[in-house]
Amino acid sequence: MTDTRLIHTVGVGAMEWLWTHRDGFRLEPDADPEVGFLERFKPVGELALVCKVLFREGVAGSRQAQLARQLLDHVWRETLDGGTMLVRGQRTEPASPIPFEVYLPFRELGYSRPEVERAVVLNHRLDSWQAFEATPTRRLGLSAFQRRFGLTPRPSESEALRTTWLARTPEPWTVEGHIAYDITHCVFHLTDWGENPEGLTPDIAGYLATWLPAWIDDWLDLKRWDLLGELLVVDACLPRPTLDEPAWQAFAAAQQPDGAMPAIRTMPEGDPEAVFDIVYHSTLVAAFASVLATSRALTELARFR
């Protein structure tokens, strides 16, 4: 089994880097209309999701937990202006689900903005929200988020799942970058970001258990650290995770001394904001994978006591 300390250390370093570079979680209120005001909300929502996983699993050290809470407070207060920017985003693009997607994990962690909640309830009643064009995997995620908010999903999660790539368990050798991300995010939504591994149906769990080792080897060979990290999360979501030792050793070795995780091969250089935009996601994924794998490793140790 992979050294639990090694896995845990990856997450500690990632959280340190994210805190040090917290100003990278920024919005662009005056963004060009062709780019869109809501585009920069994605990093904030992803940060909240990862921090929620960290608190939920209960395996983070005191330093990690402290940094996670400080990061959440910072982005809620400074980046989102206490939720005001989410309200502005919803008014800018009334049918967009992005403000809802960003708000939900904050709500689950105790933050509140009533105007956003009223907009969610209103939008849920509109056919336009269900007709909003999205990939099958994102549609599944939106249905899962509606359930977690306390609404009846439209469409149902089972209906949304049927149209995803993973639910059809197609030829495994056709997996490339875009499909691989569809696979990982489908697993995240089905398991509520690792909280409910039983959300994977037996056929999907069996398919993943069979082919995940080969996919991990492929992306490890390519040094695609961002995608490798997401596949390590998928492994931790399986009923019996492997905690692939060579993959974790390589993943940890790719992490920089300051905690940043390159997205592909080596760290980019240049403008700090541009570098943040390239590696924030892979660093968040490193924290996510570390927390889940640490939790699963401790569970496995307890099983054999």
N, C-alpha and C positions, 0 to 999 in steps of 0.2 A: 504494500500500500504506500502511496505517496506520503512523504513526511508532512504531517499536519502543520508543523511550524513553518515550513516552506510556503504552503498554501496561504496560511494566515498572514505571513509577512508581506506577500504581494498586496493584499488588501490594505494593510497599514500604510504602505508606501503610496498606494494610489490615493487614499484619502488625504494624506499629507500634501500631495501635489495639488489636488483639487482645492484644498483650502488655501494654499499659497497663491493659486491662480484663480481665486474666486471672482475677481473682477472680469474674468473672461465670460462669465455668465451675464451677458449684457443684451439689452434689446436695442432696436434701432427704430425709434418712433417716427423718424423722418425718412424711412426707407423708400426707395424708388417704388412706385406702384407696380412696376413689372416684377420686382423682387418680392414685395409683400411684407407688411408689418409683422405678420404672424410667423414668418419663417424662423426667427430666432427664439421662439418659445420652446422649440424641441429640446435643446440642451437642459433647460430648466425643468421640464417635465421628466426627463430621463434621470436627472439628479434626484428628484423627489422619489421616484420609483425605487432607485437603488438604496437610498437612505431608509425607505420604508422596509425593504428586505433586511437591511442591516439590523434595524431595531427588532423586527419580527423574529429573526433567527436566534437572537440572544447570545451569539458567540463572539461578538466583537469585544475587544478590550475597552477599558475606560477611555483611552485616548481616541480610538476610532469613534466611539459613541459620542464623545464630546465634539469632535470635528464634524460629525454628521449633523448634530443639532445646530452647531454654529453655522454650517453651510446652509441648512434649511432656513434658519432665521435670517441669514444675510440675503438670500435670494428672494424670500418672501417680502422682507422689509425694503431692501434696496433695489433689487431688480424688478420685482412685481409691484412695488409701492403698496404693499399691504393688500394686493389683489386688484388695485385700481387699474393696472395695465391689462389684466384679464378682462375686466369690464370693457375697457377701451377696445381691446381686440375683438370682443364679441359684437360690439356696436359697429366696428369697422367691417367685419364679415359675419353678419348675423347667422348664416347657415353653416358656418365652419364649426367642426367639432373640436378644433385645436384647443380653445380655452377650456373646454370641458375635460379634455384628456390631460391637460396640465394641472387643472384644479383638483381632480379627484384624489391623487395621492396626498396632496397637501391637506385636503379635507379629512382623509383617513388618519392623518397625523395630528389633527386638532386645530388646523387653521381654518378660518371661515371668512367668506365674503358672500353675504346674502344675495346681492345682485346677480352674481354668477349662478347661484343655485336656482334662482327664479328663471333665468334664461335657459338653464338646462331643462327644467320641467316644461317650459313653453316649447322649446325645440323638440322635445321628445314627442309632443303631440302633433308635430307637423310632418306631413308626408315628405316634405322637402329634405328633412334630416335623414330619413330612411333612404331617400333616392340619391343622397349625396354620393357621388362616384368615388369609390375607393377600391383598392385591391382586396381580394377575398380575405387575406390574412388581416388586413387592417379592419375590415368589416367585422371579422370575428372579435378583434380587440375592442371595437366600439360596443358590440353587444355585451361583452364581458364587463366593460366599464359601466354600462347602464345597469347591469345586475348589481354590481358592487355599490352603485349609487343608491339602489333601492327601487329602481324602475324595472318594468317588464321589458326585456330586450326586444328590439325591433331591428332586424329579424331575430328569431331565437338563436342561441349559440349553436344548437345542433344543425339548424338550417344553414347558418353562416359557415360552419365547419365543412359541410359537404362540398363546397366549391373550392376549398383550398387545395394546394398542391399536395400537402402532406396527407390529407385524408384519403387521397386516391392511391397512396403508396406506389408511385410509378417507378420507372427504371432508375436505380440509384446512381448509375454512372452518368446520368444527365445533369447532375447537380453542378452548378457553377455559382458564381458570386451572388447574383440576384436570387436564384432559387434557394441557395443556402440560407440567406437572411430570411426568406419566407418560412423556411423550415424552423429556424430558431425562434422566430417571433410567434409562430403558430404554437410552439411548445410553451412559450412564456404565457400566452393568453389562456391556453387550455389548463395550465397548472397554477394560474394566478401568480405568475412570477415565482414559481417554485414552492408555493405554499401548499398546494394540493396535487401531489404526484398522481393521485388516483384519477385526476382529470384526463389523463392519457388513456384512451381506450386500449384494450389488450392488443388489437391488431397494430395500432400505431406504436405502442410501446415495444412490441416485438420487432417491428420494422426498424425502429431507431436502434434498438439494442444490437441488431444484426449489422447495420451499415454505418453507425456512428464511428466506430473505430477506424474504418477506412477513410471517412471524411476528415476525421481529425488528423490522420497521417498526411492526407493530401494538403491541407492548409498549413500544417506544420512545415512540410517541405517547401512551401511557397513563402513561408514567414509572413503569412497574413494574420498578424496577431489579433486584430480586431475580431475577425471572424472565428479564429481559433478560440478566443475567449468566450464567444457566444456558444460555440459547440461544447466547451467545457461546462457552461451553465446547463446546456441540454443534458449532458451526462449526469450532472448533479440532480436533475429533475426526474431521472429514470427511477423505477422502483428499486433497482439494484445498480447504483452507479459504479463505474470502474475506477474513477479518480486516476485516470491514465498517467502513470509516473513519468515516462519520457516527455509527454506533452507538457505536463506541469513544470518539469525541470527546464525545458526550453522556454516556456512562457515566462517563468521567473527570471531566467537569464536575460531575456529581451528587455525586461523592465529597467529603466534608467535609475541611476543612483538617487535621483530626486523623486522617484516614484512614478514618473510619466511612463506610459506604455505606448510605444510606436504603433501606428495603425498597420503599416506595411514595412517590413524589413528594418530600416533604421530610422532614427529621429530626424524629422525635417529641421531645417534651419531658416532663419529669417525673422520677419516681423513677429513679435510675441503674440499679437492677436491672431495672426494667420496660423501660427504654430498651434495655438490653443484650439482653433477651429478644426485642425486636422487630427489632433490626438486626444481631445477631451473625451470622445466617445469610447475609444479603446481603453482609456484610463478608467472611465466609469465601468466598463465591462469587466476590467480586471478586478475592481472592487466587488462587483456583483458576483463574479465567478468565485472569488476568494471566500466570500461570506457563505455562499451556498455549499461549496465544497468542504469548507471547514466544518460546517454543521453536519454534513453527511458523514465526514470522516469520524467525527466524535460519536455519531450514532452507531457507526459500524464497530468502533472500539467497544462501546457499551454492550453491543450484541454479543461480543465474544468474551466478555468478562465472566 
